[in-house]
Amino acid sequence: MKTILLAILMAFFTMESHAQEGFTTQGPQLIDATGHPFIIAGINNPHAWFREKAYMALGDIAATGANTVRIVWQTRGQVEELERVITRCVALKMIPMVELHDVTGKASGERLLDMARYYCRDDVKVMLMHHQRYLLINIANEWGSHKVTSKHWLKSYTDAINLMREAGYTTTLVVDAPGWGQNIEPILKKGDALIENDPLHNILFSVHMYGFWNDQKAITDKLNVAKQKNLPLIVGEFGYNYDNGHNNLHCKTDHRHILATCHRLGYGFMPWSWTGNNKENAWLDMVESSDWKTPTWWGSEVIDGEYGIRQTARRANVFEK
């Protein structure tokens, strides 16, 4: 009997210890390692393609008040460089969220597992676990083509998450919607099941809002449903109504409505992106690519507009301890 009680106590204290090693979720809320709620108000930054410029931009990103940086990364990147970026984010008191861009729009569950295997590599794992108190891991950017079903999404992410948990990761894992990040239906239908399938029940969902989200009512209705279901969620990327939808993403999304709705529901947000987009996506640059500093109209809207970053971002309490 004493042996059984001791085992139960050890398991309890192990779970408590794990809960404090990094982020967790409670219902729809993201909780930092000190046990305080945290709402993301951050920026996507293209470290995968602009090593030094993106690194040097971190100080300017911090000056906007952003409390999180989504580190756009790829598996070919050097681990030492990724650690340099993470360390700089933490020094600037911004939460680093690492994401892998290799399988954007892919449908193969095996390719998603490849992303999990990258995180499980010894050199990557040792480095990331060293920073796990501050870290969020977005397993893969926009994995899942428009043909990916809710069932396939659930099965594929269950396998990837289990592999990462077996490797020892305890912090919150961020899971994108399929359909190039835009199809929220699998999250609404199978999100509870995916959280249940995670041994630590510690998942944050992310939906990206471009042309699929041109209907203002859909933004309201779908995010309301997510909140009613107590699903932890962020809008991990979004754009705006550029040229009345005559753009490569057919995007006429009402970004102000996204910001207001996220604020009302307590959901985080991260506009795309600081700068460095190619010619057809340059309308999404938040600052001028010529100097990586001067805000564009888009940047001014999401940084200084009502419910924008400067107005709403609050630093994670983990930096106060």
BATORNU-684380 format. One record per residue (C-alpha): residue number from 0; residue in one letter; chain; x, y, z. Coordinates in steps of 0.02 Angstrom, whole numbers, m for minus. Layout:
residues N
{r NUM; A; A; {X; Y; Z}}
...
//
This chain:
residues 321
{r 0; M; A; {0; 0; 0}}
{r 1; K; A; {142; 120; 46}}
{r 2; T; A; {226; 81; m120}}
{r 3; I; A; {68; 125; m216}}
{r 4; L; A; {46; 288; m119}}
{r 5; L; A; {227; 335; m150}}
{r 6; A; A; {208; 302; m336}}
{r 7; I; A; {52; 410; m342}}
{r 8; L; A; {139; 552; m251}}
{r 9; M; A; {290; 541; m365}}
{r 10; A; A; {179; 547; m518}}
{r 11; F; A; {86; 697; m448}}
{r 12; F; A; {244; 795; m412}}
{r 13; T; A; {314; 749; m582}}
{r 14; M; A; {157; 817; m665}}
{r 15; E; A; {168; 976; m560}}
{r 16; S; A; {351; 996; m607}}
{r 17; H; A; {313; 972; m792}}
{r 18; A; A; {173; 1100; m782}}
{r 19; Q; A; {299; 1231; m724}}
{r 20; E; A; {433; 1195; m854}}
{r 21; G; A; {347; 1298; m987}}
{r 22; F; A; {180; 1353; m1053}}
{r 23; T; A; {19; 1258; m1020}}
{r 24; T; A; {m163; 1283; m1067}}
{r 25; Q; A; {m318; 1290; m957}}
{r 26; G; A; {m477; 1291; m1058}}
{r 27; P; A; {m459; 1430; m1186}}
{r 28; Q; A; {m316; 1514; m1093}}
{r 29; L; A; {m129; 1502; m1122}}
{r 30; I; A; {m36; 1500; m956}}
{r 31; D; A; {148; 1542; m933}}
{r 32; A; A; {272; 1450; m822}}
{r 33; T; A; {228; 1560; m672}}
{r 34; G; A; {45; 1511; m684}}
{r 35; H; A; {m16; 1676; m755}}
{r 36; P; A; {m127; 1694; m910}}
{r 37; F; A; {m39; 1758; m1066}}
{r 38; I; A; {m119; 1830; m1223}}
{r 39; I; A; {m8; 1833; m1377}}
{r 40; A; A; {9; 1999; m1469}}
{r 41; G; A; {156; 1963; m1581}}
{r 42; I; A; {237; 1970; m1752}}
{r 43; N; A; {295; 1844; m1881}}
{r 44; N; A; {479; 1869; m1927}}
{r 45; P; A; {565; 1781; m2075}}
{r 46; H; A; {725; 1711; m1998}}
{r 47; A; A; {730; 1565; m2120}}
{r 48; W; A; {768; 1678; m2267}}
{r 49; F; A; {848; 1835; m2195}}
{r 50; R; A; {968; 1776; m2061}}
{r 51; E; A; {1056; 1936; m2009}}
{r 52; K; A; {922; 2063; m2057}}
{r 53; A; A; {788; 1968; m1963}}
{r 54; Y; A; {900; 1951; m1812}}
{r 55; M; A; {942; 2136; m1810}}
{r 56; A; A; {757; 2178; m1826}}
{r 57; L; A; {715; 2097; m1659}}
{r 58; G; A; {755; 2256; m1564}}
{r 59; D; A; {637; 2356; m1674}}
{r 60; I; A; {503; 2223; m1655}}
{r 61; A; A; {521; 2233; m1466}}
{r 62; A; A; {501; 2422; m1477}}
{r 63; T; A; {326; 2398; m1548}}
{r 64; G; A; {275; 2317; m1384}}
{r 65; A; A; {258; 2144; m1462}}
{r 66; N; A; {262; 2009; m1329}}
{r 67; T; A; {294; 1862; m1448}}
{r 68; V; A; {396; 1827; m1604}}
{r 69; R; A; {346; 1685; m1718}}
{r 70; I; A; {515; 1629; m1783}}
{r 71; V; A; {494; 1574; m1963}}
{r 72; W; A; {619; 1432; m1979}}
{r 73; Q; A; {664; 1281; m2085}}
{r 74; T; A; {748; 1117; m2046}}
{r 75; R; A; {900; 1164; m2151}}
{r 76; G; A; {941; 1307; m2031}}
{r 77; Q; A; {1088; 1296; m1912}}
{r 78; V; A; {1042; 1251; m1734}}
{r 79; E; A; {1166; 1377; m1666}}
{r 80; E; A; {1080; 1516; m1763}}
{r 81; L; A; {909; 1466; m1699}}
{r 82; E; A; {974; 1471; m1521}}
{r 83; R; A; {1047; 1643; m1554}}
{r 84; V; A; {875; 1704; m1608}}
{r 85; I; A; {785; 1624; m1460}}
{r 86; T; A; {912; 1694; m1337}}
{r 87; R; A; {891; 1868; m1410}}
{r 88; C; A; {701; 1857; m1399}}
{r 89; V; A; {710; 1807; m1216}}
{r 90; A; A; {835; 1947; m1180}}
{r 91; L; A; {710; 2069; m1257}}
{r 92; K; A; {570; 1991; m1152}}
{r 93; M; A; {474; 1923; m1300}}
{r 94; I; A; {412; 1744; m1305}}
{r 95; P; A; {494; 1645; m1447}}
{r 96; M; A; {377; 1534; m1548}}
{r 97; V; A; {474; 1421; m1666}}
{r 98; E; A; {387; 1359; m1824}}
{r 99; L; A; {449; 1251; m1968}}
{r 100; H; A; {401; 1309; m2143}}
{r 101; D; A; {458; 1154; m2238}}
{r 102; V; A; {290; 1069; m2263}}
{r 103; T; A; {176; 1217; m2297}}
{r 104; G; A; {21; 1154; m2389}}
{r 105; K; A; {78; 972; m2390}}
{r 106; A; A; {m42; 829; m2353}}
{r 107; S; A; {71; 684; m2307}}
{r 108; G; A; {65; 630; m2126}}
{r 109; E; A; {241; 563; m2147}}
{r 110; R; A; {304; 737; m2195}}
{r 111; L; A; {223; 808; m2038}}
{r 112; L; A; {312; 673; m1937}}
{r 113; D; A; {474; 732; m2016}}
{r 114; M; A; {447; 900; m1931}}
{r 115; A; A; {421; 813; m1764}}
{r 116; R; A; {579; 711; m1796}}
{r 117; Y; A; {676; 872; m1822}}
{r 118; Y; A; {625; 933; m1649}}
{r 119; C; A; {675; 763; m1579}}
{r 120; R; A; {851; 771; m1651}}
{r 121; D; A; {974; 768; m1506}}
{r 122; D; A; {1056; 934; m1547}}
{r 123; V; A; {891; 1023; m1576}}
{r 124; K; A; {807; 946; m1424}}
{r 125; V; A; {947; 988; m1303}}
{r 126; M; A; {948; 1168; m1361}}
{r 127; L; A; {759; 1194; m1360}}
{r 128; M; A; {733; 1109; m1193}}
{r 129; H; A; {861; 1228; m1117}}
{r 130; H; A; {742; 1370; m1162}}
{r 131; Q; A; {579; 1277; m1133}}
{r 132; R; A; {523; 1391; m991}}
{r 133; Y; A; {496; 1531; m1118}}
{r 134; L; A; {463; 1431; m1276}}
{r 135; L; A; {313; 1391; m1385}}
{r 136; I; A; {332; 1264; m1526}}
{r 137; N; A; {224; 1282; m1681}}
{r 138; I; A; {254; 1108; m1752}}
{r 139; A; A; {231; 1152; m1936}}
{r 140; N; A; {172; 1303; m2032}}
{r 141; E; A; {10; 1272; m2127}}
{r 142; W; A; {32; 1084; m2144}}
{r 143; G; A; {m122; 1018; m2233}}
{r 144; S; A; {m186; 1054; m2408}}
{r 145; H; A; {m367; 1099; m2443}}
{r 146; K; A; {m402; 913; m2466}}
{r 147; V; A; {m347; 862; m2291}}
{r 148; T; A; {m496; 796; m2192}}
{r 149; S; A; {m529; 821; m2007}}
{r 150; K; A; {m493; 636; m1979}}
{r 151; H; A; {m325; 643; m2068}}
{r 152; W; A; {m278; 805; m1978}}
{r 153; L; A; {m318; 726; m1809}}
{r 154; K; A; {m223; 565; m1843}}
{r 155; S; A; {m70; 651; m1916}}
{r 156; Y; A; {m53; 777; m1775}}
{r 157; T; A; {m86; 646; m1642}}
{r 158; D; A; {63; 547; m1707}}
{r 159; A; A; {175; 702; m1717}}
{r 160; I; A; {127; 762; m1543}}
{r 161; N; A; {153; 591; m1463}}
{r 162; L; A; {327; 581; m1540}}
{r 163; M; A; {373; 750; m1466}}
{r 164; R; A; {301; 708; m1295}}
{r 165; E; A; {398; 544; m1294}}
{r 166; A; A; {554; 647; m1328}}
{r 167; G; A; {520; 747; m1170}}
{r 168; Y; A; {441; 910; m1230}}
{r 169; T; A; {315; 974; m1103}}
{r 170; T; A; {279; 1152; m1159}}
{r 171; T; A; {129; 1202; m1263}}
{r 172; L; A; {130; 1138; m1442}}
{r 173; V; A; {47; 1250; m1571}}
{r 174; V; A; {m54; 1164; m1707}}
{r 175; D; A; {m105; 1253; m1868}}
{r 176; A; A; {m270; 1227; m1955}}
{r 177; P; A; {m258; 1133; m2121}}
{r 178; G; A; {m309; 1209; m2287}}
{r 179; W; A; {m149; 1312; m2288}}
{r 180; G; A; {m191; 1366; m2111}}
{r 181; Q; A; {m363; 1435; m2153}}
{r 182; N; A; {m486; 1292; m2125}}
{r 183; I; A; {m544; 1306; m1945}}
{r 184; E; A; {m673; 1166; m1959}}
{r 185; P; A; {m557; 1023; m1907}}
{r 186; I; A; {m509; 1124; m1753}}
{r 187; L; A; {m691; 1152; m1708}}
{r 188; K; A; {m739; 970; m1743}}
{r 189; K; A; {m585; 876; m1682}}
{r 190; G; A; {m491; 1000; m1572}}
{r 191; D; A; {m556; 923; m1411}}
{r 192; A; A; {m503; 750; m1472}}
{r 193; L; A; {m328; 810; m1515}}
{r 194; I; A; {m307; 888; m1344}}
{r 195; E; A; {m367; 726; m1266}}
{r 196; N; A; {m243; 626; m1372}}
{r 197; D; A; {m99; 732; m1308}}
{r 198; P; A; {m31; 649; m1149}}
{r 199; L; A; {m10; 822; m1071}}
{r 200; H; A; {m170; 898; m1144}}
{r 201; N; A; {m69; 1052; m1187}}
{r 202; I; A; {m112; 1113; m1363}}
{r 203; L; A; {m140; 1287; m1434}}
{r 204; F; A; {m228; 1298; m1602}}
{r 205; S; A; {m187; 1426; m1736}}
{r 206; V; A; {m293; 1483; m1883}}
{r 207; H; A; {m229; 1595; m2024}}
{r 208; M; A; {m349; 1723; m2098}}
{r 209; Y; A; {m336; 1773; m2280}}
{r 210; G; A; {m458; 1748; m2425}}
{r 211; F; A; {m559; 1613; m2337}}
{r 212; W; A; {m604; 1743; m2206}}
{r 213; N; A; {m673; 1885; m2312}}
{r 214; D; A; {m842; 1869; m2225}}
{r 215; Q; A; {m843; 1973; m2065}}
{r 216; K; A; {m984; 1867; m1994}}
{r 217; A; A; {m881; 1708; m2016}}
{r 218; I; A; {m742; 1785; m1911}}
{r 219; T; A; {m865; 1823; m1773}}
{r 220; D; A; {m962; 1660; m1781}}
{r 221; K; A; {m816; 1539; m1794}}
{r 222; L; A; {m710; 1620; m1659}}
{r 223; N; A; {m864; 1627; m1547}}
{r 224; V; A; {m889; 1440; m1572}}
{r 225; A; A; {m706; 1407; m1529}}
{r 226; K; A; {m725; 1506; m1368}}
{r 227; Q; A; {m889; 1420; m1325}}
{r 228; K; A; {m798; 1254; m1344}}
{r 229; N; A; {m660; 1317; m1228}}
{r 230; L; A; {m530; 1290; m1363}}
{r 231; P; A; {m363; 1381; m1340}}
{r 232; L; A; {m334; 1472; m1503}}
{r 233; I; A; {m240; 1614; m1588}}
{r 234; V; A; {m250; 1698; m1757}}
{r 235; G; A; {m71; 1653; m1801}}
{r 236; E; A; {m68; 1747; m1967}}
{r 237; F; A; {m185; 1869; m2053}}
{r 238; G; A; {m193; 1999; m2189}}
{r 239; Y; A; {m310; 2138; m2242}}
{r 240; N; A; {m415; 2203; m2386}}
{r 241; Y; A; {m280; 2246; m2511}}
{r 242; D; A; {m335; 2315; m2679}}
{r 243; N; A; {m514; 2259; m2646}}
{r 244; G; A; {m463; 2076; m2651}}
{r 245; H; A; {m365; 2089; m2813}}
{r 246; N; A; {m212; 2007; m2738}}
{r 247; N; A; {m130; 1837; m2743}}
{r 248; L; A; {m225; 1777; m2588}}
{r 249; H; A; {m395; 1849; m2641}}
{r 250; C; A; {m392; 1932; m2471}}
{r 251; K; A; {m522; 2060; m2421}}
{r 252; T; A; {m513; 2014; m2237}}
{r 253; D; A; {m566; 2148; m2113}}
{r 254; H; A; {m411; 2155; m2003}}
{r 255; R; A; {m489; 2279; m1883}}
{r 256; H; A; {m631; 2158; m1851}}
{r 257; I; A; {m506; 2018; m1820}}
{r 258; L; A; {m414; 2124; m1692}}
{r 259; A; A; {m574; 2179; m1606}}
{r 260; T; A; {m643; 2002; m1601}}
{r 261; C; A; {m482; 1930; m1532}}
{r 262; H; A; {m480; 2066; m1399}}
{r 263; R; A; {m660; 2030; m1349}}
{r 264; L; A; {m631; 1843; m1336}}
{r 265; G; A; {m458; 1849; m1258}}
{r 266; Y; A; {m377; 1764; m1408}}
{r 267; G; A; {m202; 1806; m1466}}
{r 268; F; A; {m150; 1870; m1637}}
{r 269; M; A; {4; 1884; m1748}}
{r 270; P; A; {m4; 1982; m1913}}
{r 271; W; A; {99; 1925; m2061}}
{r 272; S; A; {238; 1987; m2067}}
{r 273; W; A; {380; 2105; m2020}}
{r 274; T; A; {451; 2118; m2198}}
{r 275; G; A; {547; 2023; m2332}}
{r 276; N; A; {398; 1954; m2426}}
{r 277; N; A; {420; 1919; m2611}}
{r 278; K; A; {349; 2036; m2743}}
{r 279; E; A; {174; 1962; m2749}}
{r 280; N; A; {162; 1962; m2558}}
{r 281; A; A; {249; 2129; m2526}}
{r 282; W; A; {81; 2208; m2480}}
{r 283; L; A; {95; 2111; m2317}}
{r 284; D; A; {259; 2193; m2263}}
{r 285; M; A; {234; 2282; m2097}}
{r 286; V; A; {390; 2387; m2122}}
{r 287; E; A; {481; 2442; m2279}}
{r 288; S; A; {599; 2309; m2347}}
{r 289; S; A; {722; 2447; m2392}}
{r 290; D; A; {767; 2480; m2210}}
{r 291; W; A; {673; 2349; m2106}}
{r 292; K; A; {615; 2489; m1992}}
{r 293; T; A; {491; 2613; m2068}}
{r 294; P; A; {310; 2558; m2041}}
{r 295; T; A; {200; 2535; m2194}}
{r 296; W; A; {14; 2573; m2187}}
{r 297; W; A; {m14; 2391; m2141}}
{r 298; G; A; {116; 2398; m2004}}
{r 299; S; A; {42; 2557; m1930}}
{r 300; E; A; {m130; 2477; m1929}}
{r 301; V; A; {m81; 2322; m1831}}
{r 302; I; A; {48; 2405; m1719}}
{r 303; D; A; {m36; 2569; m1673}}
{r 304; G; A; {m217; 2544; m1722}}
{r 305; E; A; {m360; 2513; m1601}}
{r 306; Y; A; {m334; 2340; m1522}}
{r 307; G; A; {m164; 2332; m1607}}
{r 308; I; A; {m1; 2274; m1530}}
{r 309; R; A; {49; 2433; m1440}}
{r 310; Q; A; {m124; 2452; m1366}}
{r 311; T; A; {m152; 2275; m1304}}
{r 312; A; A; {12; 2180; m1283}}
{r 313; R; A; {63; 2133; m1106}}
{r 314; R; A; {230; 2053; m1068}}
{r 315; A; A; {229; 1873; m1006}}
{r 316; N; A; {239; 1865; m817}}
{r 317; V; A; {379; 1737; m833}}
{r 318; F; A; {497; 1883; m869}}
{r 319; E; A; {455; 1963; m703}}
{r 320; K; A; {518; 1814; m602}}
//
